[in-house]
Amino acid sequence: MNDARTTPILRITHPVPSQIPPLTPDQVECIASLLDQVPSLIESLEATPAESAILQAWATHDIARRYLKATHWNLESATAKLKASLQWRNEFKPSEIPPEEVEPEAVCGKGFVHGFSKDGQPVLYGCGRLDDLKTWDRNLRFCVFLVERAIRLMPEGVEKLTIVLDNEGLGLWNSPPVSFMLQLVSITEKHYPERLGHCILSSPSWFGWGLWNVISPFLDPAIKAKVFFADMGRKTVTHTEQSVDEQISGAEKKEGKSASGWGSFFGLSEQQPATPPSEASSSVAGGVWGSIFGAGEAAKVSENSENTVGTGGWTDILELIDADQLPVEFGGANEFTYTHEVYWKAICEAGQQMPTSLPILECSQKHVIEPVAFTQDQEEQIKKLAAMVPEMVASLEGGVTAEETATLSAWCDISTVRRYLVSQKWVFNVAATKLRDTLQWRKDFKPDKITADEVEPEGVSGKAFISGFGRKGQPLLYSIHRLDKTKTFDRYLRYCIFLLEKCIRVMPPGVERMTFLIDNGGLGVFNAPPVSFVSKFIGIAEAHYPQRLDTAVMLNPSWFIFGLFRIISPFMDPITRAKVHFAHVGPNDHLNAGTSSSSTSSSDVNVEPGTGGWTNIFQYVDPSQLPAQYGGTHDFQYDHKVFWDLIKKV
């Protein structure tokens, strides 16, 4: 069997517009209020620092928006709901379920993610009749595992998934216990609000109709608008092939309960709806179902909800999912056949270490570094300053241990001495003073001794990371400050220095500089770093990492950034300021990488004098090294566990 038939589609193959609606000023304020409460909510859980960092990173702006929407923008209700989810995630740890724990549940192919709907939603398939283990606790964790993987596969701007439940042959004998279904529904309702786009019940059996007619009166009209029935044209098992008495007997043996009361259920099962149920028959707001199925959208449903396409009625599944994304057995043209070994490898890579999660930390291209010729006087200055290093180290304030002496002497090699002289335009006394100041700072601050454990909480959100190399072999260091949730700026400063040191370690032979890419999208007064923090970082970088910056590019700068830059730029060295550029970037910019239009569309906007001005990002970075969100072809999405495991090895 070839790969085309066994490898699932786990990456979107067509562009989709963002499905996130614009917010009103009141809604923006409500989101900010909810986010402000997150630290105290986490603190009340008595979680470990690592657990707290994971929860803080999870509780994003988008999470807050969905919880508020699910509770009709009631801040008190959303806060209580979010607190319950934080508690559950800390105990259940859904994002950390190891694949090996739940793999036995996947072998039979009863649940899998494959393809995307026309709206770009990952499609999660469930085939209950294939379950042959009946280990319901592990099965529950397997279902949550798949939901978490589906969320990670969502394209940018997509927040929901489509669920296709294959009901062929499902009856009392082989259906999951009611307790299991209720537990799964409870988890999804409480902890995954506003995540369901469509639910398609394919080839419903008599049992499926009965179950639907039991629960549908309690569903909000907006919920039923997302539930569809589709006939795949396959032969289905009906209760005429197996008597009702036999089904009841089997149910009694399985559940250990009396079958009294099943009669009304079977009566309901005969009521297959030819038209959607009316709003009058389903006026009870489905509180338990409302959040997962998107009750927050109730206002969008007209009074004549029976005319809403898909409201408890039949549909053509191809109206929701393109044929090339839908397996043949469900009426599509995609000849996907579930083969566990192939599928499991693909879904594990997609969820943990798929190519889009792996940062580029090794430079694959060879860069020819032209040697710099120095005059005889400059060579003598380099030797003279290098000879002074042992005395400088020995005279540092506070004294130095043998270990510190060895560490500082090893750091202060000929290349370091040369960089200090170049940065001070070969003014020897000034360069010597600067070098001694840095030796004192490195002794006290110990930048090379910052441990990964100390600064990991700052890295969880992905607000700063290393990935890729510039056209001259410089490591690319990214900063996305809008993702900062911790507001612990002393530790954040140490994290920035930690990454600077890592950048230096991944530099290819002969390369001494790095490129700094600062994503300013969405940055404003309320989420910008303090000027004191920015000034302190720039001061450290200029004083103690001279000649280490090749280029700094401000990506998608807002009016606020230009204002902030005007405040801090007078305190910057003119040479450093000249290395600062501005660029507008976005997805698919690589298609215009050879033109001047891809990053200079706002070149008419005035920038601070003395900077490098507007630029095209591809002058500095090849598309293959640049994340797709910034216009490149490297479809990188920050996965903290993957990145952290790799950066610790640098």
Stockholm file with secondary structure:
# STOCKHOLM 1.0

chainA/1-650         MNDARTTPILRITHPVPSQIPPLTPDQVECIASLLDQVPSLIESLEATPAESAILQAWATHDIARRYLKATHWNLESATAKLKASLQWRNEFKPSEIPPEEVEPEAVCGKGFVHGFSKDGQPVLYGCGRLDDLKTWDRNLRFCVFLVERAIRLMPEGVEKLTIVLDNEGLGLWNSPPVSFMLQLVSITEKHYPERLGHCILSSPSWFGWGLWNVISPFLDPAIKAKVFFADMGRKTVTHTEQSVDEQISGAEKKEGKSASGWGSFFGLSEQQPATPPSEASSSVAGGVWGSIFGAGEAAKVSENSENTVGTGGWTDILELIDADQLPVEFGGANEFTYTHEVYWKAICEAGQQMPTSLPILECSQKHVIEPVAFTQDQEEQIKKLAAMVPEMVASLEGGVTAEETATLSAWCDISTVRRYLVSQKWVFNVAATKLRDTLQWRKDFKPDKITADEVEPEGVSGKAFISGFGRKGQPLLYSIHRLDKTKTFDRYLRYCIFLLEKCIRVMPPGVERMTFLIDNGGLGVFNAPPVSFVSKFIGIAEAHYPQRLDTAVMLNPSWFIFGLFRIISPFMDPITRAKVHFAHVGPNDHLNAGTSSSSTSSSDVNVEPGTGGWTNIFQYVDPSQLPAQYGGTHDFQYDHKVFWDLIKKV
#=GR chainA/1-650 SS CCHHHHSCCCSCCSCCCCCCCCCCHHHHHHHHHHHHHHHHHHHTTTCCHHHHHHHHHHSCHHHHHHHHHHTTTCHHHHHHHHHHHHHHHHHHCGGGCCHHHHHHHHTTCSEEEEEECTTSCEEEEECGGGCCCCCHHHHHHHHHHHHHHHHHTCCTTCCCEEEEEECTTCCTTTSCCHHHHHHHHHHHHHHSTTCEEEEEEESCCHHHHHHHHHHGGGSCHHHHTTEEEECCSCCCCCTTTSCHHHHHHHHHHHHCSCCTTHHHHHHHHTCCCSSCCCGGGGCSCCHHHHHHHTGGGGGGSCSCGGGSTTSSSBCCGGGTSCGGGSBGGGTSSBCCCCCHHHHHHHHHIIIIICGGGCCCCSCCSCCCCCCCCCCHHHHHHHHHHHHHHHHHHHTCTTCCCHHHHHHHHHHSCHHHHHHHHHHTTTCHHHHHHHHHHHHHHHHHHCGGGCCHHHHHHHHTTCSEEEEEECTTSCEEEEECGGGCCCCCHHHHHHHHHHHHHHHHHHCCTTCCCEEEEEECTTCCTTTSCCHHHHHHHHHHHHHHSTTCEEEEEEESCCHHHHHHHHHHGGGSCHHHHHTEEEECCCTTGGGGTTSSSSSCTTTTSCCCTTSCEECCGGGTSCGGGSBGGGTSSBCCCCCHHHHHHHHTTC
#=GC SS_cons         CCHHHHSCCCSCCSCCCCCCCCCCHHHHHHHHHHHHHHHHHHHTTTCCHHHHHHHHHHSCHHHHHHHHHHTTTCHHHHHHHHHHHHHHHHHHCGGGCCHHHHHHHHTTCSEEEEEECTTSCEEEEECGGGCCCCCHHHHHHHHHHHHHHHHHTCCTTCCCEEEEEECTTCCTTTSCCHHHHHHHHHHHHHHSTTCEEEEEEESCCHHHHHHHHHHGGGSCHHHHTTEEEECCSCCCCCTTTSCHHHHHHHHHHHHCSCCTTHHHHHHHHTCCCSSCCCGGGGCSCCHHHHHHHTGGGGGGSCSCGGGSTTSSSBCCGGGTSCGGGSBGGGTSSBCCCCCHHHHHHHHHIIIIICGGGCCCCSCCSCCCCCCCCCCHHHHHHHHHHHHHHHHHHHTCTTCCCHHHHHHHHHHSCHHHHHHHHHHTTTCHHHHHHHHHHHHHHHHHHCGGGCCHHHHHHHHTTCSEEEEEECTTSCEEEEECGGGCCCCCHHHHHHHHHHHHHHHHHHCCTTCCCEEEEEECTTCCTTTSCCHHHHHHHHHHHHHHSTTCEEEEEEESCCHHHHHHHHHHGGGSCHHHHHTEEEECCCTTGGGGTTSSSSSCTTTTSCCCTTSCEECCGGGTSCGGGSBGGGTSSBCCCCCHHHHHHHHTTC
//
